[in-house]
Amino acid sequence: MKLPRLAATLLAVMTVSALGAEDALRLELNTTESVQNRCRASFLIENKSDRQIESLKLDLAIFGVENTMQHRMLVEFGPVRRAKTVVRTYEIERDCAQISAILVNDITACEPGEPGACLDQLVLSSRVPGVRIFK
């Protein structure tokens, strides 16, 4: 009798997880490279939804090692086709060693869709040691 209840619980958890993953928009800080007193940051953007994102503009705040905001920039990550992962690279006006965090301060455009909803769906991660990305 316990097995059917366990199976039903697992199925419900898997269904909720699949729905969450299906709608997720993932942004990963993948690498950084210092180039002439600038930091070249490469991001992976994964659109796990069934719709194309025409525009995805993020307002980013760059924090230094003292945890104070050092730079702010508006970047366009779109377009991103449905069920597609892309790489976008941007230069930040700081040496990479001077960056401790990147804040997704806001999403100023998300088409189609509502910027607030896109911000809620955005899942962030960083592969760069010592640099976190958060919202």
N, CA, C and O atoms as CSV, one atom per row, in Angstrom:
chain,resi,resn,atom,element,x,y,z
A,1,MET,N,N,0.813,-1.202,0.000
A,1,MET,CA,C,0.000,0.000,0.000
A,1,MET,C,C,0.855,1.264,0.000
A,1,MET,O,O,0.437,2.293,-0.531
A,2,LYS,N,N,2.029,1.198,0.580
A,2,LYS,CA,C,2.885,2.380,0.619
A,2,LYS,C,C,3.471,2.692,-0.751
A,2,LYS,O,O,3.725,3.858,-1.051
A,3,LEU,N,N,3.693,1.683,-1.588
A,3,LEU,CA,C,4.306,1.883,-2.888
A,3,LEU,C,C,3.472,2.769,-3.816
A,3,LEU,O,O,4.038,3.673,-4.431
A,4,PRO,N,N,2.149,2.560,-3.951
A,4,PRO,CA,C,1.370,3.456,-4.814
A,4,PRO,C,C,1.402,4.908,-4.335
A,4,PRO,O,O,1.467,5.822,-5.157
A,5,ARG,N,N,1.358,5.132,-3.031
A,5,ARG,CA,C,1.407,6.493,-2.494
A,5,ARG,C,C,2.757,7.137,-2.814
A,5,ARG,O,O,2.818,8.308,-3.189
A,6,LEU,N,N,3.841,6.364,-2.666
A,6,LEU,CA,C,5.181,6.858,-2.976
A,6,LEU,C,C,5.292,7.175,-4.461
A,6,LEU,O,O,5.839,8.210,-4.838
A,7,ALA,N,N,4.778,6.294,-5.298
A,7,ALA,CA,C,4.823,6.509,-6.741
A,7,ALA,C,C,4.052,7.771,-7.123
A,7,ALA,O,O,4.513,8.552,-7.956
A,8,ALA,N,N,2.884,7.974,-6.521
A,8,ALA,CA,C,2.088,9.168,-6.809
A,8,ALA,C,C,2.817,10.432,-6.371
A,8,ALA,O,O,2.791,11.444,-7.071
A,9,THR,N,N,3.467,10.373,-5.211
A,9,THR,CA,C,4.234,11.520,-4.713
A,9,THR,C,C,5.401,11.827,-5.642
A,9,THR,O,O,5.630,12.988,-5.981
A,10,LEU,N,N,6.141,10.803,-6.057
A,10,LEU,CA,C,7.267,11.000,-6.967
A,10,LEU,C,C,6.811,11.568,-8.300
A,10,LEU,O,O,7.460,12.457,-8.852
A,11,LEU,N,N,5.695,11.060,-8.822
A,11,LEU,CA,C,5.163,11.566,-10.078
A,11,LEU,C,C,4.787,13.042,-9.955
A,11,LEU,O,O,5.062,13.826,-10.864
A,12,ALA,N,N,4.172,13.424,-8.858
A,12,ALA,CA,C,3.798,14.822,-8.643
A,12,ALA,C,C,5.029,15.715,-8.572
A,12,ALA,O,O,5.047,16.799,-9.154
A,13,VAL,N,N,6.066,15.260,-7.854
A,13,VAL,CA,C,7.313,16.031,-7.744
A,13,VAL,C,C,7.976,16.161,-9.104
A,13,VAL,O,O,8.442,17.243,-9.461
A,14,MET,N,N,8.026,15.077,-9.868
A,14,MET,CA,C,8.647,15.110,-11.196
A,14,MET,C,C,7.883,16.034,-12.127
A,14,MET,O,O,8.498,16.747,-12.920
A,15,THR,N,N,6.552,16.040,-12.049
A,15,THR,CA,C,5.745,16.904,-12.894
A,15,THR,C,C,5.990,18.375,-12.562
A,15,THR,O,O,6.165,19.192,-13.466
A,16,VAL,N,N,6.004,18.716,-11.275
A,16,VAL,CA,C,6.282,20.097,-10.863
A,16,VAL,C,C,7.680,20.506,-11.291
A,16,VAL,O,O,7.867,21.619,-11.783
A,17,SER,N,N,8.671,19.630,-11.115
A,17,SER,CA,C,10.042,19.941,-11.515
A,17,SER,C,C,10.133,20.151,-13.016
A,17,SER,O,O,10.802,21.075,-13.477
A,18,ALA,N,N,9.465,19.301,-13.777
A,18,ALA,CA,C,9.513,19.428,-15.232
A,18,ALA,C,C,8.870,20.729,-15.685
A,18,ALA,O,O,9.385,21.391,-16.587
A,19,LEU,N,N,7.742,21.110,-15.070
A,19,LEU,CA,C,7.103,22.364,-15.442
A,19,LEU,C,C,7.989,23.542,-15.107
A,19,LEU,O,O,8.090,24.478,-15.900
A,20,GLY,N,N,8.635,23.519,-13.953
A,20,GLY,CA,C,9.528,24.604,-13.573
A,20,GLY,C,C,10.713,24.704,-14.509
A,20,GLY,O,O,11.102,25.803,-14.904
A,21,ALA,N,N,11.295,23.561,-14.872
A,21,ALA,CA,C,12.456,23.556,-15.765
A,21,ALA,C,C,12.057,23.979,-17.165
A,21,ALA,O,O,12.834,24.629,-17.864
A,22,GLU,N,N,10.843,23.615,-17.582
A,22,GLU,CA,C,10.377,23.903,-18.923
A,22,GLU,C,C,10.265,25.416,-19.156
A,22,GLU,O,O,10.577,25.905,-20.242
A,23,ASP,N,N,9.826,26.138,-18.147
A,23,ASP,CA,C,9.635,27.577,-18.277
A,23,ASP,C,C,10.861,28.378,-17.889
A,23,ASP,O,O,10.869,29.601,-18.032
A,24,ALA,N,N,11.894,27.713,-17.402
A,24,ALA,CA,C,13.052,28.421,-16.850
A,24,ALA,C,C,13.870,29.108,-17.933
A,24,ALA,O,O,14.010,28.627,-19.057
A,25,LEU,N,N,14.390,30.232,-17.544
A,25,LEU,CA,C,15.343,30.980,-18.337
A,25,LEU,C,C,16.612,31.028,-17.491
A,25,LEU,O,O,16.627,31.621,-16.412
A,26,ARG,N,N,17.656,30.410,-17.983
A,26,ARG,CA,C,18.881,30.290,-17.189
A,26,ARG,C,C,19.968,31.209,-17.742
A,26,ARG,O,O,20.173,31.308,-18.952
A,27,LEU,N,N,20.656,31.878,-16.816
A,27,LEU,CA,C,21.782,32.741,-17.165
A,27,LEU,C,C,22.960,32.329,-16.299
A,27,LEU,O,O,22.885,32.362,-15.071
A,28,GLU,N,N,24.043,31.942,-16.949
A,28,GLU,CA,C,25.236,31.492,-16.230
A,28,GLU,C,C,26.421,32.367,-16.614
A,28,GLU,O,O,26.700,32.556,-17.798
A,29,LEU,N,N,27.119,32.902,-15.614
A,29,LEU,CA,C,28.404,33.539,-15.863
A,29,LEU,C,C,29.377,32.385,-16.043
A,29,LEU,O,O,29.699,31.685,-15.083
A,30,ASN,N,N,29.846,32.185,-17.265
A,30,ASN,CA,C,30.624,30.989,-17.585
A,30,ASN,C,C,32.117,31.202,-17.438
A,30,ASN,O,O,32.796,30.388,-16.812
A,31,THR,N,N,32.645,32.284,-18.006
A,31,THR,CA,C,34.084,32.561,-17.907
A,31,THR,C,C,34.325,34.065,-17.858
A,31,THR,O,O,33.483,34.860,-18.276
A,32,THR,N,N,35.489,34.435,-17.341
A,32,THR,CA,C,35.964,35.817,-17.432
A,32,THR,C,C,37.418,35.779,-17.885
A,32,THR,O,O,38.154,34.837,-17.590
A,33,GLU,N,N,37.811,36.813,-18.603
A,33,GLU,CA,C,39.178,36.900,-19.117
A,33,GLU,C,C,39.602,38.367,-19.104
A,33,GLU,O,O,38.910,39.221,-19.657
A,34,SER,N,N,40.729,38.655,-18.478
A,34,SER,CA,C,41.240,40.027,-18.451
A,34,SER,C,C,41.884,40.361,-19.786
A,34,SER,O,O,42.739,39.630,-20.286
A,35,VAL,N,N,41.449,41.495,-20.360
A,35,VAL,CA,C,41.965,41.953,-21.646
A,35,VAL,C,C,42.149,43.463,-21.557
A,35,VAL,O,O,41.166,44.203,-21.548
A,36,GLN,N,N,43.405,43.934,-21.492
A,36,GLN,CA,C,43.726,45.364,-21.478
A,36,GLN,C,C,42.902,46.148,-20.454
A,36,GLN,O,O,42.155,47.053,-20.826
A,37,ASN,N,N,43.030,45.814,-19.195
A,37,ASN,CA,C,42.336,46.481,-18.084
A,37,ASN,C,C,40.814,46.403,-18.164
A,37,ASN,O,O,40.115,47.196,-17.533
A,38,ARG,N,N,40.314,45.469,-18.922
A,38,ARG,CA,C,38.885,45.204,-19.011
A,38,ARG,C,C,38.656,43.727,-18.727
A,38,ARG,O,O,39.579,42.914,-18.784
A,39,CYS,N,N,37.426,43.405,-18.425
A,39,CYS,CA,C,37.072,42.022,-18.163
A,39,CYS,C,C,36.100,41.551,-19.233
A,39,CYS,O,O,35.004,42.093,-19.372
A,40,ARG,N,N,36.503,40.558,-19.973
A,40,ARG,CA,C,35.624,39.966,-20.979
A,40,ARG,C,C,34.859,38.828,-20.307
A,40,ARG,O,O,35.435,37.796,-19.962
A,41,ALA,N,N,33.560,39.031,-20.127
A,41,ALA,CA,C,32.710,38.054,-19.440
A,41,ALA,C,C,31.835,37.327,-20.462
A,41,ALA,O,O,31.157,37.947,-21.281
A,42,SER,N,N,31.869,35.998,-20.390
A,42,SER,CA,C,31.040,35.184,-21.273
A,42,SER,C,C,29.912,34.560,-20.466
A,42,SER,O,O,30.130,33.973,-19.407
A,43,PHE,N,N,28.707,34.701,-20.990
A,43,PHE,CA,C,27.499,34.205,-20.343
A,43,PHE,C,C,26.848,33.143,-21.230
A,43,PHE,O,O,26.831,33.265,-22.455
A,44,LEU,N,N,26.321,32.115,-20.601
A,44,LEU,CA,C,25.469,31.138,-21.280
A,44,LEU,C,C,24.030,31.510,-20.965
A,44,LEU,O,O,23.680,31.709,-19.801
A,45,ILE,N,N,23.198,31.604,-21.984
A,45,ILE,CA,C,21.788,31.870,-21.799
A,45,ILE,C,C,21.051,30.662,-22.350
A,45,ILE,O,O,21.208,30.298,-23.516
A,46,GLU,N,N,20.250,30.049,-21.498
A,46,GLU,CA,C,19.502,28.854,-21.894
A,46,GLU,C,C,18.009,29.154,-21.818
A,46,GLU,O,O,17.466,29.428,-20.748
A,47,ASN,N,N,17.366,29.095,-22.968
A,47,ASN,CA,C,15.930,29.304,-23.054
A,47,ASN,C,C,15.267,27.927,-23.080
A,47,ASN,O,O,15.251,27.259,-24.114
A,48,LYS,N,N,14.729,27.512,-21.956
A,48,LYS,CA,C,14.115,26.189,-21.858
A,48,LYS,C,C,12.616,26.222,-22.146
A,48,LYS,O,O,11.921,25.226,-21.944
A,49,SER,N,N,12.124,27.347,-22.608
A,49,SER,CA,C,10.695,27.466,-22.893
A,49,SER,C,C,10.414,27.081,-24.347
A,49,SER,O,O,11.330,26.802,-25.120
A,50,ASP,N,N,9.143,27.072,-24.695
A,50,ASP,CA,C,8.746,26.731,-26.053
A,50,ASP,C,C,8.495,27.975,-26.900
A,50,ASP,O,O,7.869,27.892,-27.956
A,51,ARG,N,N,8.984,29.136,-26.437
A,51,ARG,CA,C,8.819,30.372,-27.199
A,51,ARG,C,C,10.166,31.058,-27.382
A,51,ARG,O,O,11.049,30.967,-26.530
A,52,GLN,N,N,10.303,31.743,-28.507
A,52,GLN,CA,C,11.524,32.490,-28.763
A,52,GLN,C,C,11.503,33.788,-27.982
A,52,GLN,O,O,10.462,34.431,-27.853
A,53,ILE,N,N,12.651,34.166,-27.467
A,53,ILE,CA,C,12.793,35.452,-26.787
A,53,ILE,C,C,13.435,36.409,-27.785
A,53,ILE,O,O,14.578,36.217,-28.199
A,54,GLU,N,N,12.694,37.430,-28.161
A,54,GLU,CA,C,13.192,38.402,-29.138
A,54,GLU,C,C,14.185,39.372,-28.501
A,54,GLU,O,O,15.217,39.698,-29.088
A,55,SER,N,N,13.855,39.826,-27.291
A,55,SER,CA,C,14.698,40.795,-26.594
A,55,SER,C,C,14.753,40.445,-25.114
A,55,SER,O,O,13.741,40.111,-24.499
A,56,LEU,N,N,15.948,40.529,-24.559
A,56,LEU,CA,C,16.139,40.304,-23.127
A,56,LEU,C,C,17.241,41.265,-22.670
A,56,LEU,O,O,18.428,40.950,-22.752
A,57,LYS,N,N,16.828,42.445,-22.186
A,57,LYS,CA,C,17.776,43.469,-21.767
A,57,LYS,C,C,17.873,43.481,-20.253
A,57,LYS,O,O,16.879,43.655,-19.548
A,58,LEU,N,N,19.093,43.291,-19.770
A,58,LEU,CA,C,19.342,43.259,-18.331
A,58,LEU,C,C,20.128,44.479,-17.892
A,58,LEU,O,O,21.085,44.891,-18.548
A,59,ASP,N,N,19.712,45.049,-16.778
A,59,ASP,CA,C,20.419,46.130,-16.109
A,59,ASP,C,C,21.329,45.453,-15.081
A,59,ASP,O,O,20.848,44.927,-14.077
A,60,LEU,N,N,22.639,45.466,-15.330
A,60,LEU,CA,C,23.600,44.788,-14.462
A,60,LEU,C,C,24.399,45.795,-13.644
A,60,LEU,O,O,24.831,46.826,-14.160
A,61,ALA,N,N,24.592,45.489,-12.371
A,61,ALA,CA,C,25.448,46.285,-11.487
A,61,ALA,C,C,26.650,45.410,-11.135
A,61,ALA,O,O,26.495,44.279,-10.674
A,62,ILE,N,N,27.843,45.946,-11.357
A,62,ILE,CA,C,29.085,45.215,-11.113
A,62,ILE,C,C,29.664,45.689,-9.784
A,62,ILE,O,O,29.846,46.887,-9.565
A,63,PHE,N,N,29.953,44.732,-8.898
A,63,PHE,CA,C,30.486,45.050,-7.581
A,63,PHE,C,C,31.955,44.674,-7.498
A,63,PHE,O,O,32.380,43.640,-8.011
A,64,GLY,N,N,32.731,45.549,-6.831
A,64,GLY,CA,C,34.150,45.311,-6.635
A,64,GLY,C,C,34.416,44.422,-5.432
A,64,GLY,O,O,33.491,43.974,-4.754
A,65,VAL,N,N,35.696,44.176,-5.177
A,65,VAL,CA,C,36.078,43.289,-4.077
A,65,VAL,C,C,35.701,43.860,-2.710
A,65,VAL,O,O,35.633,43.115,-1.733
A,66,GLU,N,N,35.456,45.163,-2.626
A,66,GLU,CA,C,35.015,45.779,-1.370
A,66,GLU,C,C,33.495,45.733,-1.230
A,66,GLU,O,O,32.935,46.324,-0.306
A,67,ASN,N,N,32.829,45.030,-2.149
A,67,ASN,CA,C,31.370,44.923,-2.202
A,67,ASN,C,C,30.672,46.262,-2.409
A,67,ASN,O,O,29.560,46.473,-1.926
A,68,THR,N,N,31.332,47.164,-3.129
A,68,THR,CA,C,30.706,48.422,-3.513
A,68,THR,C,C,30.486,48.410,-5.024
A,68,THR,O,O,31.290,47.859,-5.776
A,69,MET,N,N,29.391,49.022,-5.454
A,69,MET,CA,C,29.100,49.049,-6.875
A,69,MET,C,C,30.150,49.872,-7.603
A,69,MET,O,O,30.433,51.011,-7.231
A,70,GLN,N,N,30.721,49.284,-8.642
A,70,GLN,CA,C,31.784,49.933,-9.397
A,70,GLN,C,C,31.364,50.368,-10.795
A,70,GLN,O,O,31.925,51.307,-11.362
A,71,HIS,N,N,30.370,49.672,-11.343
A,71,HIS,CA,C,30.006,49.921,-12.736
A,71,HIS,C,C,28.576,49.431,-12.956
A,71,HIS,O,O,28.112,48.503,-12.293
A,72,ARG,N,N,27.902,50.062,-13.884
A,72,ARG,CA,C,26.547,49.645,-14.232
A,72,ARG,C,C,26.449,49.601,-15.744
A,72,ARG,O,O,26.991,50.464,-16.434
A,73,MET,N,N,25.752,48.590,-16.262
A,73,MET,CA,C,25.639,48.461,-17.714
A,73,MET,C,C,24.313,47.816,-18.103
A,73,MET,O,O,23.767,46.997,-17.364
A,74,LEU,N,N,23.811,48.193,-19.258
A,74,LEU,CA,C,22.601,47.630,-19.825
A,74,LEU,C,C,23.028,46.749,-20.989
A,74,LEU,O,O,23.667,47.226,-21.926
A,75,VAL,N,N,22.681,45.466,-20.938
A,75,VAL,CA,C,23.112,44.532,-21.979
A,75,VAL,C,C,21.914,43.796,-22.574
A,75,VAL,O,O,20.939,43.496,-21.886
A,76,GLU,N,N,22.015,43.520,-23.855
A,76,GLU,CA,C,20.986,42.778,-24.594
A,76,GLU,C,C,21.469,41.345,-24.765
A,76,GLU,O,O,22.502,41.094,-25.386
A,77,PHE,N,N,20.705,40.407,-24.203
A,77,PHE,CA,C,21.047,38.990,-24.320
A,77,PHE,C,C,20.257,38.293,-25.423
A,77,PHE,O,O,20.597,37.171,-25.797
A,78,GLY,N,N,19.221,38.922,-25.949
A,78,GLY,CA,C,18.408,38.301,-26.995
A,78,GLY,C,C,18.977,38.564,-28.368
A,78,GLY,O,O,19.941,39.319,-28.496
A,79,PRO,N,N,18.418,37.974,-29.387
A,79,PRO,CA,C,17.348,36.991,-29.324
A,79,PRO,C,C,17.888,35.603,-28.944
A,79,PRO,O,O,19.055,35.280,-29.167
A,80,VAL,N,N,16.996,34.805,-28.365
A,80,VAL,CA,C,17.330,33.419,-28.013
A,80,VAL,C,C,16.176,32.541,-28.493
A,80,VAL,O,O,15.053,32.637,-27.997
A,81,ARG,N,N,16.478,31.685,-29.470
A,81,ARG,CA,C,15.436,30.793,-29.999
A,81,ARG,C,C,14.901,29.873,-28.916
A,81,ARG,O,O,15.560,29.658,-27.899
A,82,ARG,N,N,13.733,29.339,-29.123
A,82,ARG,CA,C,13.113,28.416,-28.163
A,82,ARG,C,C,13.968,27.164,-28.033
A,82,ARG,O,O,14.548,26.685,-29.008
A,83,ALA,N,N,14.037,26.646,-26.820
A,83,ALA,CA,C,14.786,25.424,-26.519
A,83,ALA,C,C,16.227,25.499,-27.025
A,83,ALA,O,O,16.748,24.526,-27.571
A,84,LYS,N,N,16.870,26.661,-26.841
A,84,LYS,CA,C,18.217,26.895,-27.355
A,84,LYS,C,C,19.100,27.499,-26.280
A,84,LYS,O,O,18.630,28.243,-25.419
A,85,THR,N,N,20.382,27.174,-26.335
A,85,THR,CA,C,21.388,27.771,-25.466
A,85,THR,C,C,22.351,28.565,-26.343
A,85,THR,O,O,22.797,28.078,-27.382
A,86,VAL,N,N,22.672,29.789,-25.922
A,86,VAL,CA,C,23.605,30.634,-26.673
A,86,VAL,C,C,24.650,31.229,-25.721
A,86,VAL,O,O,24.458,31.268,-24.505
A,87,VAL,N,N,25.739,31.683,-26.299
A,87,VAL,CA,C,26.796,32.359,-25.552
A,87,VAL,C,C,26.824,33.821,-25.981
A,87,VAL,O,O,26.791,34.132,-27.172
A,88,ARG,N,N,26.886,34.702,-25.008
A,88,ARG,CA,C,27.038,36.137,-25.277
A,88,ARG,C,C,28.237,36.620,-24.463
A,88,ARG,O,O,28.408,36.240,-23.305
A,89,THR,N,N,29.055,37.456,-25.078
A,89,THR,CA,C,30.254,37.971,-24.426
A,89,THR,C,C,30.198,39.493,-24.392
A,89,THR,O,O,29.877,40.140,-25.388
A,90,TYR,N,N,30.518,40.054,-23.221
A,90,TYR,CA,C,30.499,41.505,-23.030
A,90,TYR,C,C,31.766,41.922,-22.297
A,90,TYR,O,O,32.324,41.160,-21.507
A,91,GLU,N,N,32.208,43.139,-22.569
A,91,GLU,CA,C,33.368,43.679,-21.868
A,91,GLU,C,C,32.900,44.603,-20.755
A,91,GLU,O,O,32.049,45.471,-20.951
A,92,ILE,N,N,33.482,44.390,-19.585
A,92,ILE,CA,C,33.186,45.190,-18.403
A,92,ILE,C,C,34.390,46.077,-18.143
A,92,ILE,O,O,35.527,45.609,-18.207
A,93,GLU,N,N,34.161,47.329,-17.856
A,93,GLU,CA,C,35.248,48.291,-17.660
A,93,GLU,C,C,35.900,48.148,-16.295
A,93,GLU,O,O,35.977,49.106,-15.527
A,94,ARG,N,N,36.357,46.968,-16.009
A,94,ARG,CA,C,37.080,46.642,-14.771
A,94,ARG,C,C,37.975,45.462,-15.056
A,94,ARG,O,O,37.677,44.651,-15.934
A,95,ASP,N,N,39.068,45.354,-14.329
A,95,ASP,CA,C,39.877,44.150,-14.397
A,95,ASP,C,C,39.100,43.023,-13.723
A,95,ASP,O,O,38.439,43.252,-12.710
A,96,CYS,N,N,39.168,41.835,-14.259
A,96,CYS,CA,C,38.395,40.704,-13.722
A,96,CYS,C,C,38.692,40.446,-12.242
A,96,CYS,O,O,37.799,40.070,-11.484
A,97,ALA,N,N,39.938,40.646,-11.838
A,97,ALA,CA,C,40.321,40.399,-10.441
A,97,ALA,C,C,39.638,41.372,-9.484
A,97,ALA,O,O,39.592,41.122,-8.279
A,98,GLN,N,N,39.110,42.473,-10.004
A,98,GLN,CA,C,38.446,43.475,-9.176
A,98,GLN,C,C,36.933,43.279,-9.093
A,98,GLN,O,O,36.245,44.107,-8.498
A,99,ILE,N,N,36.398,42.198,-9.677
A,99,ILE,CA,C,34.958,41.951,-9.677
A,99,ILE,C,C,34.641,40.835,-8.689
A,99,ILE,O,O,35.216,39.748,-8.754
A,100,SER,N,N,33.718,41.119,-7.773
A,100,SER,CA,C,33.309,40.097,-6.800
A,100,SER,C,C,31.881,39.600,-7.033
A,100,SER,O,O,31.536,38.488,-6.633
A,101,ALA,N,N,31.044,40.430,-7.686
A,101,ALA,CA,C,29.652,40.040,-7.882
A,101,ALA,C,C,29.025,40.834,-9.016
A,101,ALA,O,O,29.457,41.938,-9.350
A,102,ILE,N,N,27.989,40.233,-9.598
A,102,ILE,CA,C,27.182,40.891,-10.619
A,102,ILE,C,C,25.732,40.754,-10.188
A,102,ILE,O,O,25.228,39.649,-9.988
A,103,LEU,N,N,25.072,41.895,-10.049
A,103,LEU,CA,C,23.668,41.931,-9.666
A,103,LEU,C,C,22.811,42.166,-10.904
A,103,LEU,O,O,23.041,43.120,-11.647
A,104,VAL,N,N,21.822,41.299,-11.129
A,104,VAL,CA,C,20.816,41.579,-12.145
A,104,VAL,C,C,19.831,42.511,-11.452
A,104,VAL,O,O,18.891,42.077,-10.786
A,105,ASN,N,N,20.076,43.803,-11.629
A,105,ASN,CA,C,19.295,44.827,-10.948
A,105,ASN,C,C,17.857,44.857,-11.434
A,105,ASN,O,O,16.928,45.062,-10.654
A,106,ASP,N,N,17.685,44.648,-12.737
A,106,ASP,CA,C,16.346,44.680,-13.319
A,106,ASP,C,C,16.408,44.108,-14.726
A,106,ASP,O,O,17.484,43.975,-15.309
A,107,ILE,N,N,15.254,43.776,-15.260
A,107,ILE,CA,C,15.114,43.435,-16.673
A,107,ILE,C,C,14.300,44.557,-17.283
A,107,ILE,O,O,13.145,44.763,-16.913
A,108,THR,N,N,14.897,45.283,-18.219
A,108,THR,CA,C,14.215,46.439,-18.798
A,108,THR,C,C,13.395,46.077,-20.022
A,108,THR,O,O,12.495,46.827,-20.400
A,109,ALA,N,N,13.686,44.937,-20.653
A,109,ALA,CA,C,12.892,44.465,-21.789
A,109,ALA,C,C,12.924,42.951,-21.826
A,109,ALA,O,O,13.962,42.327,-21.607
A,110,CYS,N,N,11.766,42.371,-22.109
A,110,CYS,CA,C,11.638,40.928,-22.270
A,110,CYS,C,C,10.490,40.717,-23.241
A,110,CYS,O,O,9.319,40.819,-22.874
A,111,GLU,N,N,10.843,40.418,-24.491
A,111,GLU,CA,C,9.809,40.302,-25.519
A,111,GLU,C,C,9.870,38.928,-26.171
A,111,GLU,O,O,10.958,38.499,-26.555
A,112,PRO,N,N,8.760,38.218,-26.315
A,112,PRO,CA,C,7.470,38.623,-25.779
A,112,PRO,C,C,7.429,38.354,-24.288
A,112,PRO,O,O,8.147,37.495,-23.777
A,113,GLY,N,N,6.613,39.069,-23.624
A,113,GLY,CA,C,6.463,38.861,-22.190
A,113,GLY,C,C,6.585,40.136,-21.404
A,113,GLY,O,O,6.713,41.226,-21.961
A,114,GLU,N,N,6.543,39.982,-20.109
A,114,GLU,CA,C,6.583,41.071,-19.144
A,114,GLU,C,C,7.914,41.007,-18.420
A,114,GLU,O,O,8.272,39.944,-17.912
A,115,PRO,N,N,8.664,42.101,-18.350
A,115,PRO,CA,C,9.974,42.059,-17.690
A,115,PRO,C,C,9.947,41.485,-16.275
A,115,PRO,O,O,10.859,40.752,-15.893
A,116,GLY,N,N,8.920,41.805,-15.495
A,116,GLY,CA,C,8.835,41.275,-14.132
A,116,GLY,C,C,8.709,39.765,-14.115
A,116,GLY,O,O,9.324,39.098,-13.283
A,117,ALA,N,N,7.913,39.218,-15.032
A,117,ALA,CA,C,7.754,37.765,-15.114
A,117,ALA,C,C,9.060,37.113,-15.551
A,117,ALA,O,O,9.412,36.044,-15.053
A,118,CYS,N,N,9.778,37.739,-16.470
A,118,CYS,CA,C,11.072,37.199,-16.904
A,118,CYS,C,C,12.070,37.198,-15.746
A,118,CYS,O,O,12.843,36.253,-15.589
A,119,LEU,N,N,12.051,38.251,-14.944
A,119,LEU,CA,C,12.943,38.311,-13.787
A,119,LEU,C,C,12.624,37.198,-12.802
A,119,LEU,O,O,13.526,36.581,-12.235
A,120,ASP,N,N,11.327,36.944,-12.602
A,120,ASP,CA,C,10.926,35.864,-11.699
A,120,ASP,C,C,11.378,34.506,-12.203
A,120,ASP,O,O,11.741,33.646,-11.401
A,121,GLN,N,N,11.366,34.290,-13.519
A,121,GLN,CA,C,11.751,33.008,-14.109
A,121,GLN,C,C,13.263,32.835,-14.225
A,121,GLN,O,O,13.742,31.716,-14.408
A,122,LEU,N,N,14.005,33.906,-14.124
A,122,LEU,CA,C,15.444,33.862,-14.348
A,122,LEU,C,C,16.162,33.082,-13.247
A,122,LEU,O,O,16.039,33.391,-12.062
A,123,VAL,N,N,16.910,32.071,-13.666
A,123,VAL,CA,C,17.719,31.255,-12.754
A,123,VAL,C,C,19.181,31.594,-13.036
A,123,VAL,O,O,19.628,31.527,-14.181
A,124,LEU,N,N,19.923,31.958,-11.993
A,124,LEU,CA,C,21.297,32.449,-12.148
A,124,LEU,C,C,22.310,31.488,-11.553
A,124,LEU,O,O,22.031,30.803,-10.569
A,125,SER,N,N,23.503,31.444,-12.167
A,125,SER,CA,C,24.610,30.666,-11.615
A,125,SER,C,C,25.919,31.235,-12.148
A,125,SER,O,O,25.939,31.968,-13.137
A,126,SER,N,N,27.005,30.886,-11.477
A,126,SER,CA,C,28.334,31.331,-11.887
A,126,SER,C,C,29.315,30.182,-11.790
A,126,SER,O,O,29.336,29.458,-10.795
A,127,ARG,N,N,30.130,30.012,-12.823
A,127,ARG,CA,C,31.219,29.035,-12.818
A,127,ARG,C,C,32.565,29.708,-12.515
A,127,ARG,O,O,33.604,29.050,-12.465
A,128,VAL,N,N,32.523,31.018,-12.316
A,128,VAL,CA,C,33.750,31.772,-12.078
A,128,VAL,C,C,34.011,31.829,-10.576
A,128,VAL,O,O,33.219,32.409,-9.833
A,129,PRO,N,N,35.116,31.232,-10.122
A,129,PRO,CA,C,35.415,31.251,-8.684
A,129,PRO,C,C,35.531,32.687,-8.162
A,129,PRO,O,O,36.193,33.528,-8.771
A,130,GLY,N,N,34.888,32.948,-7.042
A,130,GLY,CA,C,34.981,34.260,-6.415
A,130,GLY,C,C,34.057,35.322,-6.974
A,130,GLY,O,O,34.052,36.451,-6.485
A,131,VAL,N,N,33.266,34.984,-7.999
A,131,VAL,CA,C,32.317,35.952,-8.561
A,131,VAL,C,C,30.929,35.331,-8.514
A,131,VAL,O,O,30.673,34.297,-9.131
A,132,ARG,N,N,30.040,35.978,-7.774
A,132,ARG,CA,C,28.673,35.467,-7.719
A,132,ARG,C,C,27.784,36.351,-8.588
A,132,ARG,O,O,28.075,37.525,-8.816
A,133,ILE,N,N,26.706,35.763,-9.059
A,133,ILE,CA,C,25.709,36.497,-9.824
A,133,ILE,C,C,24.382,36.283,-9.108
A,133,ILE,O,O,24.026,35.154,-8.770
A,134,PHE,N,N,23.655,37.370,-8.880
A,134,PHE,CA,C,22.442,37.275,-8.082
A,134,PHE,C,C,21.427,38.311,-8.542
A,134,PHE,O,O,21.739,39.212,-9.321
A,135,LYS,N,N,20.190,38.159,-8.036
A,135,LYS,CA,C,19.136,39.138,-8.361
A,135,LYS,C,C,18.469,39.605,-7.090
A,135,LYS,O,O,17.556,40.429,-7.139
